[in-house]
Amino acid sequence: MNQEEKQDNKIQMMTDSGESVDFYVLEETRINAANYLLVTDAPEDEDGECYILKDVSKPEEPEAVYGFVDDEEELNAVFSVFERLLEDADVEFER
């Protein structure tokens, strides 16, 4: 997915099929030289699904390219970091 724009905490992504999808950024972090975003598909005052996106763009690409983290081990490790980062926030996670 390509990131088209980032305004406040909302990003608009384009799927491989050209469909536009909005996500709301809850947190971002950098681990081992990789950028990760914790996003949800619902606005702040609603319940939604959370996803972890990883910046997979190449240095020469002008815009960030994010992909869903699919590897279970990487997903669990990054999710644990986000849980710690959001300990004091008013966010509840269910696995």
Secondary structure, DSSP 8 states (H G I E B T S, - for coil): -EEEEEETTEEEEE-TTS-EEEEEEEEEEEETTEEEEEEESS-TTS---EEEEEE---TT-SS-BEEE---HHHHHHHHHHHHHHTTTSS-----
